Amino acid sequence: MISYITFYKLLFTLELCVAEFLFTFRLKKRPYFILRYLACLAALMGVASIPIPTTAFWSTSLVFLMMFGLSVAMLFFCYDRSFAFILFCAIAAYTCQHFAYELTNLAMTVLRWGTSPLLGMYSNSAIDFSEIDKTTVFVVTLYLICYLMSYWLLYAVFGRRIKSGADMEIKSNTIFALIVAGLMTDILVSSVVTYHLGEHFIGSLIAYITNMLCCMLLIACQFNLLSEKEVRSELDFVRRLWQQEKEQYAVSRDNIDIINIKCHDMRHRIRELAQGKSFSDEEIAEIENSISIYDSAVKTGNAALDVILTEKSLRCHANDVLFTCVADGSLLSFMSESDTYSLFGNILDNAIEATLKIAEHDGRTIGLKIRRSGEFVSINVKNPFVGELDFDEGGLPRTTKNDKNYHGFGIKSITYLVQKYGGDLSLVANNGVFNLNILFPTTDNIDEGESTPDGASE
């Protein structure tokens, strides 16, 4: 025979695990996830089946909190995410389960116009399964409806916002403590109702409704923190772009210095020629090399693209990087000048930084192609790289720089601009060659009502 309280502990464990699965199934899983999950679930059910000597208020509350703690450990064992992330999801799931519990009690109390049958589960009395009748079937059906509705609602509103690659850690200890304290208080109030107000009809209704509102407030606060964090991330993004602009200015200044040095050298050479001085083959080659820097000026038919390509071409020239460009800039007329400058600035900066790590100067090459391919504008940038590239869940390479705060946003900026114009981005690293491909649909294939076109590459 099984007691009511033991049966309810098992039921609570299943309720909590289902809720936690809804809020975690999109997360990155550890190896042998199914085996891990089933083993942990069996362990949790085993712990839940252990009888407790007393059903006093404090002991049952402690047992349910312990079960929640064990479930958090189970999630951390099964999913490959930080503990703070797992705890965030678990708290949301526990709030969801408790909301469903309060809703079920409310519905049963109103429809039966009396005490909710769930409150009778806190007893060490043995369950007599022979007493199952129509009332039992009604209670079970109502229970399933309330839990399914609650889980579906809270998942649809909140759970779907949890994504595999999202950063959902709560870094404010104060807010985190308040949310945890609020949930614990809600559960404590629920326990008080169970033990002291269970037979008080009006008091029970008020408590159920209050607890439900508290659950909704707590989970809304959790996910509003994420919204605020997204805003902070956007601000950080702007700061990082500003940092990049500062770095870009420094690079532009260096390029100007290169031109000034070359001009100064050429002035002296011209004076020597005027004085009738002859030059050796080596000196003539050096003069030709000095003049060749002006071949870096790029004319593509797009002013913004010309500026950024000329600038990057000069940088390549100064660092012995062979930069080849075949580009029809007129195809990018749908993009604003600032977006064009930012997109290709980030693309070429990443390519140059990777290429400069190549020890042999002969291997330092970057190729850029911008052309029309059928109904699309195709952009391809190819460059060599050394080492291994680590890609995140979204298929984007992680930054290899130590300063994570101010790096890694180049690719994110590229992704943002590609998505802004409806494009498609693909990144492929194979045999020491990195290919960036973007495809933008041509402007004549975009509906007149649309203001921004797509982007993609071959």
MARKOLZA-365666 format. One record per residue (C-alpha): residue number from 1; residue in three letters; x, y, z. Coordinates in steps of 0.25 Angstrom, whole numbers, plus 2048, in hexadecimal, padded with zeros to 3 digits. Layout:
N
+-----+--------+------+-------+-----+
| num | residu | east | north |  up |
+-----+--------+------+-------+-----+
| NUM |    Ala |    X |     Y |   Z |
...
+-----+--------+------+-------+-----+
//
This chain:
458
+-----+--------+------+-------+-----+
| num | residu | east | north |  up |
+-----+--------+------+-------+-----+
|   1 |    Met |  800 |   800 | 800 |
|   2 |    Ile |  804 |   80E | 7FD |
|   3 |    Ser |  801 |   81A | 806 |
|   4 |    Tyr |  7FB |   827 | 800 |
|   5 |    Ile |  807 |   82F | 803 |
|   6 |    Thr |  810 |   826 | 7FC |
|   7 |    Phe |  807 |   825 | 7F0 |
|   8 |    Tyr |  807 |   834 | 7F0 |
|   9 |    Lys |  816 |   835 | 7F1 |
|  10 |    Leu |  817 |   82C | 7E5 |
|  11 |    Leu |  80C |   834 | 7DD |
|  12 |    Phe |  813 |   841 | 7E1 |
|  13 |    Thr |  820 |   83C | 7DC |
|  14 |    Leu |  81A |   839 | 7CE |
|  15 |    Glu |  813 |   846 | 7CE |
|  16 |    Leu |  820 |   84D | 7D0 |
|  17 |    Cys |  828 |   845 | 7C6 |
|  18 |    Val |  81E |   848 | 7BB |
|  19 |    Ala |  81E |   857 | 7BE |
|  20 |    Glu |  82D |   857 | 7BF |
|  21 |    Phe |  82E |   84F | 7B1 |
|  22 |    Leu |  825 |   85A | 7AB |
|  23 |    Phe |  82F |   865 | 7AF |
|  24 |    Thr |  83C |   85D | 7AC |
|  25 |    Phe |  83A |   854 | 7A0 |
|  26 |    Arg |  840 |   85E | 797 |
|  27 |    Leu |  84D |   85F | 79E |
|  28 |    Lys |  85A |   858 | 79A |
|  29 |    Lys |  85A |   84A | 79F |
|  30 |    Arg |  865 |   842 | 7A5 |
|  31 |    Pro |  86A |   835 | 79F |
|  32 |    Tyr |  861 |   829 | 7A1 |
|  33 |    Phe |  856 |   833 | 7A5 |
|  34 |    Ile |  84A |   829 | 7A5 |
|  35 |    Leu |  852 |   81F | 7AE |
|  36 |    Arg |  856 |   82A | 7B7 |
|  37 |    Tyr |  847 |   830 | 7B8 |
|  38 |    Leu |  841 |   822 | 7BA |
|  39 |    Ala |  84B |   81F | 7C5 |
|  40 |    Cys |  849 |   82C | 7CC |
|  41 |    Leu |  83A |   82A | 7CB |
|  42 |    Ala |  83A |   81C | 7D1 |
|  43 |    Ala |  843 |   822 | 7DC |
|  44 |    Leu |  839 |   82D | 7DF |
|  45 |    Met |  82D |   824 | 7DF |
|  46 |    Gly |  835 |   81B | 7E9 |
|  47 |    Val |  837 |   826 | 7F2 |
|  48 |    Ala |  829 |   82B | 7F1 |
|  49 |    Ser |  824 |   81D | 7F5 |
|  50 |    Ile |  82B |   81D | 802 |
|  51 |    Pro |  821 |   81E | 80D |
|  52 |    Ile |  822 |   82A | 817 |
|  53 |    Pro |  81F |   828 | 825 |
|  54 |    Thr |  816 |   834 | 827 |
|  55 |    Thr |  80D |   83D | 81F |
|  56 |    Ala |  80F |   849 | 827 |
|  57 |    Phe |  810 |   857 | 820 |
|  58 |    Trp |  81F |   858 | 821 |
|  59 |    Ser |  823 |   84A | 81D |
|  60 |    Thr |  81A |   84A | 810 |
|  61 |    Ser |  81F |   857 | 80C |
|  62 |    Leu |  82D |   853 | 80E |
|  63 |    Val |  82B |   846 | 806 |
|  64 |    Phe |  825 |   84E | 7FA |
|  65 |    Leu |  830 |   858 | 7FA |
|  66 |    Met |  83B |   84D | 7FA |
|  67 |    Met |  834 |   846 | 7EE |
|  68 |    Phe |  835 |   853 | 7E7 |
|  69 |    Gly |  844 |   854 | 7EA |
|  70 |    Leu |  847 |   846 | 7E5 |
|  71 |    Ser |  83F |   849 | 7D8 |
|  72 |    Val |  849 |   855 | 7D6 |
|  73 |    Ala |  855 |   84C | 7D8 |
|  74 |    Met |  84E |   842 | 7CE |
|  75 |    Leu |  84D |   84D | 7C4 |
|  76 |    Phe |  85B |   852 | 7C5 |
|  77 |    Phe |  860 |   843 | 7C4 |
|  78 |    Cys |  857 |   842 | 7B7 |
|  79 |    Tyr |  859 |   84F | 7B0 |
|  80 |    Asp |  866 |   856 | 7AC |
|  81 |    Arg |  863 |   864 | 7B1 |
|  82 |    Ser |  868 |   86C | 7BD |
|  83 |    Phe |  862 |   86A | 7CA |
|  84 |    Ala |  85C |   878 | 7CB |
|  85 |    Phe |  855 |   875 | 7BD |
|  86 |    Ile |  850 |   868 | 7C2 |
|  87 |    Leu |  84B |   86E | 7CF |
|  88 |    Phe |  844 |   879 | 7C7 |
|  89 |    Cys |  83C |   86F | 7BF |
|  90 |    Ala |  839 |   866 | 7CC |
|  91 |    Ile |  833 |   872 | 7D3 |
|  92 |    Ala |  82B |   875 | 7C8 |
|  93 |    Ala |  826 |   867 | 7C7 |
|  94 |    Tyr |  823 |   866 | 7D6 |
|  95 |    Thr |  81B |   873 | 7D5 |
|  96 |    Cys |  813 |   86D | 7C9 |
|  97 |    Gln |  811 |   860 | 7D1 |
|  98 |    His |  80C |   868 | 7DD |
|  99 |    Phe |  803 |   870 | 7D5 |
| 100 |    Ala |  7FC |   864 | 7CF |
| 101 |    Tyr |  7FB |   85E | 7DD |
| 102 |    Glu |  7F4 |   86B | 7E2 |
| 103 |    Leu |  7EB |   86B | 7D6 |
| 104 |    Thr |  7E7 |   85D | 7D8 |
| 105 |    Asn |  7E3 |   85F | 7E7 |
| 106 |    Leu |  7DB |   86B | 7E3 |
| 107 |    Ala |  7D4 |   864 | 7D8 |
| 108 |    Met |  7D1 |   858 | 7E1 |
| 109 |    Thr |  7CD |   861 | 7ED |
| 110 |    Val |  7C3 |   869 | 7E4 |
| 111 |    Leu |  7BD |   85D | 7DC |
| 112 |    Arg |  7BB |   854 | 7E8 |
| 113 |    Trp |  7B8 |   860 | 7F1 |
| 114 |    Gly |  7C0 |   85A | 7FC |
| 115 |    Thr |  7CE |   856 | 800 |
| 116 |    Ser |  7D8 |   853 | 7F4 |
| 117 |    Pro |  7DB |   844 | 7F4 |
| 118 |    Leu |  7EA |   847 | 7F2 |
| 119 |    Leu |  7EA |   84C | 800 |
| 120 |    Gly |  7E7 |   83E | 805 |
| 121 |    Met |  7F4 |   839 | 7FF |
| 122 |    Tyr |  7FC |   83E | 80B |
| 123 |    Ser |  7FA |   832 | 813 |
| 124 |    Asn |  801 |   825 | 817 |
| 125 |    Ser |  7F4 |   81D | 816 |
| 126 |    Ala |  7F4 |   812 | 80B |
| 127 |    Ile |  7ED |   814 | 7FE |
| 128 |    Asp |  7E1 |   80A | 7FC |
| 129 |    Phe |  7E1 |   809 | 7EC |
| 130 |    Ser |  7D4 |   801 | 7ED |
| 131 |    Glu |  7CD |   80E | 7F1 |
| 132 |    Ile |  7CF |   814 | 7E3 |
| 133 |    Asp |  7C1 |   819 | 7DD |
| 134 |    Lys |  7BB |   823 | 7D4 |
| 135 |    Thr |  7C0 |   82E | 7DE |
| 136 |    Thr |  7CE |   829 | 7DD |
| 137 |    Val |  7CE |   829 | 7CE |
| 138 |    Phe |  7C8 |   837 | 7CE |
| 139 |    Val |  7D3 |   83C | 7D7 |
| 140 |    Val |  7DE |   836 | 7CF |
| 141 |    Thr |  7D8 |   83B | 7C2 |
| 142 |    Leu |  7D7 |   849 | 7C8 |
| 143 |    Tyr |  7E6 |   848 | 7CD |
| 144 |    Leu |  7EB |   844 | 7BF |
| 145 |    Ile |  7E4 |   850 | 7B8 |
| 146 |    Cys |  7E9 |   85A | 7C2 |
| 147 |    Tyr |  7F7 |   855 | 7C1 |
| 148 |    Leu |  7F7 |   854 | 7B2 |
| 149 |    Met |  7F1 |   862 | 7B1 |
| 150 |    Ser |  7FB |   868 | 7BB |
| 151 |    Tyr |  807 |   862 | 7B5 |
| 152 |    Trp |  803 |   865 | 7A6 |
| 153 |    Leu |  800 |   874 | 7AA |
| 154 |    Leu |  80D |   877 | 7B2 |
| 155 |    Tyr |  815 |   86F | 7A7 |
| 156 |    Ala |  80F |   877 | 79C |
| 157 |    Val |  810 |   885 | 7A3 |
| 158 |    Phe |  81E |   882 | 7AA |
| 159 |    Gly |  824 |   875 | 7A7 |
| 160 |    Arg |  826 |   877 | 798 |
| 161 |    Arg |  82F |   883 | 79B |
| 162 |    Ile |  83A |   879 | 7A0 |
| 163 |    Lys |  843 |   876 | 795 |
| 164 |    Ser |  84F |   86D | 794 |
| 165 |    Gly |  859 |   878 | 792 |
| 166 |    Ala |  853 |   883 | 79A |
| 167 |    Asp |  85A |   889 | 7A6 |
| 168 |    Met |  84F |   889 | 7B1 |
| 169 |    Glu |  858 |   889 | 7BD |
| 170 |    Ile |  853 |   892 | 7C8 |
| 171 |    Lys |  85F |   89B | 7CC |
| 172 |    Ser |  857 |   8A3 | 7D6 |
| 173 |    Asn |  859 |   89C | 7E3 |
| 174 |    Thr |  84E |   8A5 | 7EA |
| 175 |    Ile |  844 |   8A3 | 7DF |
| 176 |    Phe |  847 |   894 | 7DF |
| 177 |    Ala |  845 |   893 | 7EF |
| 178 |    Leu |  838 |   89B | 7EE |
| 179 |    Ile |  832 |   891 | 7E3 |
| 180 |    Val |  837 |   885 | 7EB |
| 181 |    Ala |  831 |   88B | 7F8 |
| 182 |    Gly |  824 |   88E | 7F1 |
| 183 |    Leu |  823 |   880 | 7EC |
| 184 |    Met |  826 |   87A | 7FA |
| 185 |    Thr |  81C |   883 | 801 |
| 186 |    Asp |  811 |   87F | 7F7 |
| 187 |    Ile |  814 |   871 | 7FA |
| 188 |    Leu |  814 |   873 | 808 |
| 189 |    Val |  806 |   87B | 808 |
| 190 |    Ser |  801 |   86F | 800 |
| 191 |    Ser |  806 |   865 | 80B |
| 192 |    Val |  7FF |   86E | 815 |
| 193 |    Val |  7F2 |   86D | 80D |
| 194 |    Thr |  7F3 |   85E | 80C |
| 195 |    Tyr |  7F5 |   85C | 81B |
| 196 |    His |  7ED |   867 | 821 |
| 197 |    Leu |  7E3 |   86D | 817 |
| 198 |    Gly |  7DF |   861 | 80F |
| 199 |    Glu |  7D1 |   860 | 814 |
| 200 |    His |  7CF |   86F | 813 |
| 201 |    Phe |  7C8 |   871 | 806 |
| 202 |    Ile |  7CA |   881 | 804 |
| 203 |    Gly |  7D7 |   881 | 80A |
| 204 |    Ser |  7DC |   875 | 801 |
| 205 |    Leu |  7D7 |   87C | 7F5 |
| 206 |    Ile |  7DE |   889 | 7F8 |
| 207 |    Ala |  7EB |   882 | 7FB |
| 208 |    Tyr |  7EA |   87A | 7EE |
| 209 |    Ile |  7E8 |   886 | 7E6 |
| 210 |    Thr |  7F3 |   88E | 7ED |
| 211 |    Asn |  7FD |   883 | 7EB |
| 212 |    Met |  7FA |   882 | 7DC |
| 213 |    Leu |  7FC |   891 | 7DB |
| 214 |    Cys |  809 |   890 | 7E2 |
| 215 |    Cys |  80D |   885 | 7D9 |
| 216 |    Met |  80A |   88D | 7CD |
| 217 |    Leu |  811 |   899 | 7D3 |
| 218 |    Leu |  81E |   891 | 7D6 |
| 219 |    Ile |  81F |   88A | 7C9 |
| 220 |    Ala |  81C |   898 | 7C1 |
| 221 |    Cys |  827 |   89E | 7CA |
| 222 |    Gln |  831 |   893 | 7C6 |
| 223 |    Phe |  82F |   895 | 7B7 |
| 224 |    Asn |  82E |   8A4 | 7B8 |
| 225 |    Leu |  83C |   8A3 | 7BE |
| 226 |    Leu |  83F |   89D | 7B0 |
| 227 |    Ser |  839 |   8A8 | 7A9 |
| 228 |    Glu |  841 |   8B2 | 7B1 |
| 229 |    Lys |  84D |   8AA | 7AE |
| 230 |    Glu |  84B |   8AA | 79F |
| 231 |    Val |  84A |   8B9 | 7A0 |
| 232 |    Arg |  857 |   8BA | 7A8 |
| 233 |    Ser |  85D |   8B0 | 79D |
| 234 |    Glu |  859 |   8BA | 793 |
| 235 |    Leu |  860 |   8C5 | 79A |
| 236 |    Asp |  86C |   8BD | 79C |
| 237 |    Phe |  86B |   8BA | 78D |
| 238 |    Val |  86B |   8C9 | 78A |
| 239 |    Arg |  877 |   8CB | 793 |
| 240 |    Arg |  87F |   8C1 | 78C |
| 241 |    Leu |  87B |   8C6 | 77F |
| 242 |    Trp |  880 |   8D4 | 784 |
| 243 |    Gln |  88D |   8CD | 788 |
| 244 |    Gln |  88E |   8C7 | 77B |
| 245 |    Glu |  88D |   8D5 | 774 |
| 246 |    Lys |  898 |   8DA | 77D |
| 247 |    Glu |  8A1 |   8CE | 778 |
| 248 |    Gln |  89C |   8D1 | 76A |
| 249 |    Tyr |  8A1 |   8DF | 76B |
| 250 |    Ala |  8AE |   8DB | 770 |
| 251 |    Val |  8B0 |   8D2 | 764 |
| 252 |    Ser |  8AB |   8DD | 75B |
| 253 |    Arg |  8B6 |   8E6 | 761 |
| 254 |    Asp |  8C0 |   8DC | 75F |
| 255 |    Asn |  8BD |   8DA | 750 |
| 256 |    Ile |  8BE |   8E9 | 74F |
| 257 |    Asp |  8CB |   8E9 | 755 |
| 258 |    Ile |  8CF |   8DE | 74B |
| 259 |    Ile |  8CB |   8E7 | 73F |
| 260 |    Asn |  8D3 |   8F3 | 745 |
| 261 |    Ile |  8DF |   8EB | 747 |
| 262 |    Lys |  8DE |   8E6 | 738 |
| 263 |    Cys |  8DC |   8F4 | 733 |
| 264 |    His |  8E8 |   8F9 | 73B |
| 265 |    Asp |  8F1 |   8EE | 735 |
| 266 |    Met |  8EC |   8F1 | 727 |
| 267 |    Arg |  8EF |   900 | 729 |
| 268 |    His |  8FD |   8FC | 72C |
| 269 |    Arg |  8FE |   8F3 | 720 |
| 270 |    Ile |  8F8 |   8FD | 716 |
| 271 |    Arg |  903 |   907 | 71B |
| 272 |    Glu |  90E |   8FD | 719 |
| 273 |    Leu |  909 |   8FA | 70B |
| 274 |    Ala |  909 |   90A | 708 |
| 275 |    Gln |  917 |   90A | 70C |
| 276 |    Gly |  91A |   8FF | 702 |
| 277 |    Lys |  91D |   8F4 | 70C |
| 278 |    Ser |  91C |   8E6 | 706 |
| 279 |    Phe |  915 |   8DB | 70D |
| 280 |    Ser |  919 |   8CC | 70F |
| 281 |    Asp |  90F |   8C1 | 70B |
| 282 |    Glu |  90C |   8BF | 71A |
| 283 |    Glu |  909 |   8CE | 71C |
| 284 |    Ile |  900 |   8CE | 710 |
| 285 |    Ala |  8F8 |   8C2 | 716 |
| 286 |    Glu |  8F7 |   8CA | 723 |
| 287 |    Ile |  8F1 |   8D6 | 71C |
| 288 |    Glu |  8E7 |   8CD | 715 |
| 289 |    Asn |  8E3 |   8C7 | 722 |
| 290 |    Ser |  8E1 |   8D5 | 728 |
| 291 |    Ile |  8D9 |   8D9 | 71C |
| 292 |    Ser |  8D1 |   8CC | 71C |
| 293 |    Ile |  8CA |   8D0 | 729 |
| 294 |    Tyr |  8C1 |   8D9 | 721 |
| 295 |    Asp |  8BC |   8CD | 71A |
| 296 |    Ser |  8B4 |   8CA | 727 |
| 297 |    Ala |  8AA |   8D5 | 723 |
| 298 |    Val |  89D |   8CD | 720 |
| 299 |    Lys |  892 |   8D1 | 717 |
| 300 |    Thr |  886 |   8C8 | 717 |
| 301 |    Gly |  87A |   8D2 | 715 |
| 302 |    Asn |  877 |   8D3 | 723 |
| 303 |    Ala |  87D |   8DE | 72B |
| 304 |    Ala |  87C |   8D8 | 739 |
| 305 |    Leu |  881 |   8CB | 734 |
| 306 |    Asp |  88D |   8D2 | 72D |
| 307 |    Val |  891 |   8D9 | 739 |
| 308 |    Ile |  891 |   8CD | 742 |
| 309 |    Leu |  898 |   8C4 | 737 |
| 310 |    Thr |  8A3 |   8CE | 734 |
| 311 |    Glu |  8A5 |   8D0 | 743 |
| 312 |    Lys |  8A7 |   8C1 | 745 |
| 313 |    Ser |  8AF |   8BF | 739 |
| 314 |    Leu |  8B9 |   8C9 | 73E |
| 315 |    Arg |  8B9 |   8C1 | 74B |
| 316 |    Cys |  8BC |   8B4 | 743 |
| 317 |    His |  8C7 |   8BB | 73B |
| 318 |    Ala |  8CE |   8BF | 748 |
| 319 |    Asn |  8CD |   8B1 | 74E |
| 320 |    Asp |  8D1 |   8A9 | 741 |
| 321 |    Val |  8C3 |   8A4 | 73F |
| 322 |    Leu |  8BF |   8A1 | 731 |
| 323 |    Phe |  8B1 |   8A7 | 730 |
| 324 |    Thr |  8A9 |   8A4 | 723 |
| 325 |    Cys |  89B |   8AA | 721 |
| 326 |    Val |  891 |   8A8 | 716 |
| 327 |    Ala |  885 |   8B0 | 71A |
| 328 |    Asp |  879 |   8B7 | 713 |
| 329 |    Gly |  876 |   8C1 | 71E |
| 330 |    Ser |  869 |   8C6 | 717 |
| 331 |    Leu |  863 |   8B9 | 71B |
| 332 |    Leu |  863 |   8BE | 72A |
| 333 |    Ser |  85B |   8CA | 727 |
| 334 |    Phe |  850 |   8C5 | 730 |
| 335 |    Met |  859 |   8C6 | 73C |
| 336 |    Ser |  85B |   8D3 | 744 |
| 337 |    Glu |  869 |   8D9 | 743 |
| 338 |    Ser |  86C |   8D7 | 752 |
| 339 |    Asp |  867 |   8C8 | 751 |
| 340 |    Thr |  870 |   8C6 | 745 |
| 341 |    Tyr |  87C |   8CB | 74C |
| 342 |    Ser |  879 |   8C4 | 759 |
| 343 |    Leu |  876 |   8B6 | 752 |
| 344 |    Phe |  882 |   8B6 | 749 |
| 345 |    Gly |  88B |   8BC | 754 |
| 346 |    Asn |  888 |   8B1 | 75E |
| 347 |    Ile |  889 |   8A6 | 753 |
| 348 |    Leu |  897 |   8AB | 74E |
| 349 |    Asp |  89C |   8AE | 75C |
| 350 |    Asn |  899 |   8A0 | 760 |
| 351 |    Ala |  8A0 |   89B | 753 |
| 352 |    Ile |  8AC |   8A3 | 755 |
| 353 |    Glu |  8AE |   89F | 764 |
| 354 |    Ala |  8AD |   891 | 760 |
| 355 |    Thr |  8B6 |   892 | 754 |
| 356 |    Leu |  8C1 |   89A | 75C |
| 357 |    Lys |  8C3 |   88D | 765 |
| 358 |    Ile |  8C8 |   886 | 758 |
| 359 |    Ala |  8D8 |   885 | 75A |
| 360 |    Glu |  8DB |   884 | 74B |
| 361 |    His |  8D8 |   891 | 745 |
| 362 |    Asp |  8D5 |   88A | 737 |
| 363 |    Gly |  8CA |   883 | 73E |
| 364 |    Arg |  8C3 |   890 | 742 |
| 365 |    Thr |  8B8 |   892 | 738 |
| 366 |    Ile |  8AA |   898 | 739 |
| 367 |    Gly |  8A0 |   897 | 72E |
| 368 |    Leu |  893 |   89F | 72D |
| 369 |    Lys |  888 |   89D | 722 |
| 370 |    Ile |  87B |   8A4 | 721 |
| 371 |    Arg |  873 |   8A0 | 715 |
| 372 |    Arg |  865 |   89D | 711 |
| 373 |    Ser |  861 |   88F | 711 |
| 374 |    Gly |  853 |   88C | 70B |
| 375 |    Glu |  849 |   894 | 713 |
| 376 |    Phe |  853 |   896 | 71F |
| 377 |    Val |  85F |   89F | 722 |
| 378 |    Ser |  86A |   896 | 726 |
| 379 |    Ile |  875 |   89A | 72F |
| 380 |    Asn |  881 |   891 | 732 |
| 381 |    Val |  88D |   893 | 73A |
| 382 |    Lys |  898 |   889 | 73B |
| 383 |    Asn |  8A5 |   889 | 744 |
| 384 |    Pro |  8AE |   87F | 74A |
| 385 |    Phe |  8AF |   87C | 759 |
| 386 |    Val |  8B7 |   874 | 763 |
| 387 |    Gly |  8B3 |   86C | 76F |
| 388 |    Glu |  8A5 |   867 | 772 |
| 389 |    Leu |  898 |   86F | 772 |
| 390 |    Asp |  88E |   86D | 77D |
| 391 |    Phe |  87F |   86F | 778 |
| 392 |    Asp |  874 |   872 | 782 |
| 393 |    Glu |  866 |   86D | 781 |
| 394 |    Gly |  862 |   877 | 777 |
| 395 |    Gly |  86D |   873 | 76D |
| 396 |    Leu |  875 |   87F | 770 |
| 397 |    Pro |  884 |   87E | 773 |
| 398 |    Arg |  887 |   882 | 781 |
| 399 |    Thr |  892 |   88D | 784 |
| 400 |    Thr |  8A0 |   888 | 787 |
| 401 |    Lys |  8A4 |   895 | 78E |
| 402 |    Asn |  8A6 |   896 | 79D |
| 403 |    Asp |  89E |   8A3 | 79E |
| 404 |    Lys |  890 |   89C | 79C |
| 405 |    Asn |  889 |   8AA | 79F |
| 406 |    Tyr |  88E |   8B1 | 794 |
| 407 |    His |  88F |   8A6 | 789 |
| 408 |    Gly |  886 |   89C | 782 |
| 409 |    Phe |  87C |   8A7 | 77E |
| 410 |    Gly |  882 |   8A8 | 770 |
| 411 |    Ile |  87B |   89B | 76C |
| 412 |    Lys |  86E |   89F | 774 |
| 413 |    Ser |  86E |   8AD | 76D |
| 414 |    Ile |  86F |   8A6 | 75F |
| 415 |    Thr |  864 |   89C | 763 |
| 416 |    Tyr |  85B |   8A8 | 768 |
| 417 |    Leu |  85D |   8AF | 75B |
| 418 |    Val |  85B |   8A3 | 752 |
| 419 |    Gln |  84E |   8A0 | 759 |
| 420 |    Lys |  84A |   8AF | 759 |
| 421 |    Tyr |  84A |   8AE | 74A |
| 422 |    Gly |  843 |   8A0 | 74A |
| 423 |    Gly |  850 |   899 | 745 |
| 424 |    Asp |  856 |   88C | 748 |
| 425 |    Leu |  864 |   88A | 74E |
| 426 |    Ser |  86C |   87D | 74E |
| 427 |    Leu |  87A |   87B | 753 |
| 428 |    Val |  883 |   86F | 750 |
| 429 |    Ala |  891 |   86C | 755 |
| 430 |    Asn |  897 |   860 | 74D |
| 431 |    Asn |  8A6 |   85C | 74B |
| 432 |    Gly |  8AB |   869 | 750 |
| 433 |    Val |  8A2 |   872 | 747 |
| 434 |    Phe |  897 |   87A | 74D |
| 435 |    Asn |  88B |   87E | 744 |
| 436 |    Leu |  881 |   888 | 747 |
| 437 |    Asn |  875 |   888 | 73E |
| 438 |    Ile |  869 |   892 | 73E |
| 439 |    Leu |  85D |   892 | 734 |
| 440 |    Phe |  855 |   89E | 732 |
| 441 |    Pro |  849 |   89E | 729 |
| 442 |    Thr |  84A |   8A8 | 71E |
| 443 |    Thr |  841 |   8B4 | 720 |
| 444 |    Asp |  839 |   8B1 | 714 |
| 445 |    Asn |  834 |   8A5 | 71B |
| 446 |    Ile |  82F |   8AC | 727 |
| 447 |    Asp |  820 |   8B0 | 729 |
| 448 |    Glu |  81E |   8BF | 727 |
| 449 |    Gly |  818 |   8BF | 735 |
| 450 |    Glu |  825 |   8BA | 73B |
| 451 |    Ser |  830 |   8C4 | 740 |
| 452 |    Thr |  83B |   8BB | 742 |
| 453 |    Pro |  841 |   8B0 | 73A |
| 454 |    Asp |  847 |   8A2 | 73D |
| 455 |    Gly |  855 |   89F | 73E |
| 456 |    Ala |  85D |   892 | 73B |
| 457 |    Ser |  869 |   88C | 735 |
| 458 |    Glu |  86E |   880 | 72D |
+-----+--------+------+-------+-----+
//
